[in-house]
Amino acid sequence: MPNATLLDPTSQGDAAAKFLAPRLDSLDGKVMGLLNITKNGSDIFLDRIAELMQERFNLAEVIHVKKPTFTRPAPTELLAELAEQADFVIEGLAD
């Protein structure tokens, strides 16, 4: 993907500081992180995503984490820990 500008609607920070993460060559052997934002149904959605991804790819591990509440952004510490442990992350939205 050529140059892209990503904007975070929750941030007043500098848009130029945002960037796309590099694409992984393969998901086989990778650790998948699932971020549950605690909205109704997001656990069902993420469980199904985990099931489908494990069927399709040879994932090393699936890590499930939950935000304390859907009304606020995820705590920085939670995101940092997930980023350290997972090769890629899927965030679950539902309702």
C-alpha positions as CSV (number, residue, x, y, z in Angstrom):
1,M,0.0,0.0,0.0
2,P,1.5,3.4,-0.9
3,N,1.5,6.3,1.5
4,A,-1.5,6.4,3.8
5,T,-2.5,8.7,6.6
6,L,-4.2,7.2,9.6
7,L,-6.2,9.3,11.9
8,D,-7.2,8.3,15.5
9,P,-10.5,9.9,16.4
10,T,-9.7,9.6,20.1
11,S,-6.4,11.4,19.8
12,Q,-5.5,15.0,19.3
13,G,-1.9,14.0,18.5
14,D,0.0,14.6,15.3
15,A,-1.4,12.6,12.4
16,A,2.0,12.5,10.7
17,A,3.2,10.2,13.6
18,K,0.7,7.5,12.7
19,F,1.8,4.7,10.3
20,L,0.7,1.3,9.1
21,A,2.4,-1.8,10.6
22,P,4.3,-3.8,8.0
23,R,2.4,-6.8,6.7
24,L,3.4,-10.3,7.9
25,D,4.6,-12.7,5.2
26,S,2.6,-15.5,6.8
27,L,0.4,-16.0,9.9
28,D,1.7,-19.6,10.4
29,G,3.6,-19.9,13.6
30,K,2.5,-16.4,14.8
31,V,0.9,-15.3,18.0
32,M,-2.5,-13.8,17.5
33,G,-3.8,-11.2,20.0
34,L,-7.5,-10.7,20.4
35,L,-8.6,-7.4,22.0
36,N,-12.1,-7.6,23.4
37,I,-13.6,-4.1,23.9
38,T,-16.3,-5.6,26.2
39,K,-19.3,-4.6,24.0
40,N,-22.2,-7.1,23.9
41,G,-21.3,-10.0,21.6
42,S,-17.7,-9.2,21.1
43,D,-16.6,-12.3,23.0
44,I,-18.8,-14.5,20.7
45,F,-17.3,-12.7,17.6
46,L,-13.7,-13.1,18.9
47,D,-14.1,-16.7,19.8
48,R,-15.4,-17.4,16.3
49,I,-12.5,-15.5,14.8
50,A,-10.0,-17.5,16.9
51,E,-11.7,-20.8,15.7
52,L,-11.5,-19.8,12.0
53,M,-8.0,-18.5,12.2
54,Q,-6.7,-21.6,14.0
55,E,-8.4,-23.8,11.3
56,R,-6.8,-21.8,8.5
57,F,-3.3,-21.0,9.9
58,N,-0.9,-22.9,12.1
59,L,-1.0,-20.2,14.9
60,A,1.5,-20.7,17.7
61,E,-0.8,-19.1,20.3
62,V,-4.0,-17.0,20.7
63,I,-3.9,-14.4,23.5
64,H,-7.3,-13.0,24.7
65,V,-7.3,-9.7,26.5
66,K,-10.3,-7.5,27.6
67,K,-10.6,-3.7,28.0
68,P,-12.0,-2.8,31.5
69,T,-14.9,-0.9,29.8
70,F,-16.0,-0.1,26.3
71,T,-16.6,3.5,27.2
72,R,-12.9,4.4,27.4
73,P,-9.8,3.7,25.3
74,A,-7.8,0.6,26.3
75,P,-5.2,1.4,29.0
76,T,-1.8,2.0,27.5
77,E,-0.3,-0.7,29.7
78,L,-2.7,-3.3,28.3
79,L,-2.0,-2.3,24.7
80,A,1.8,-2.3,25.3
81,E,1.7,-5.8,26.9
82,L,-0.4,-7.1,24.0
83,A,1.9,-5.6,21.5
84,E,4.9,-7.2,23.2
85,Q,3.3,-10.7,23.2
86,A,1.4,-10.8,19.9
87,D,2.6,-10.7,16.3
88,F,-0.7,-9.2,15.2
89,V,-4.0,-8.2,16.9
90,I,-7.7,-8.3,16.0
91,E,-10.0,-6.0,17.9
92,G,-13.5,-7.2,18.4
93,L,-16.5,-4.9,17.9
94,A,-20.0,-6.1,18.3
95,D,-23.6,-5.1,19.2
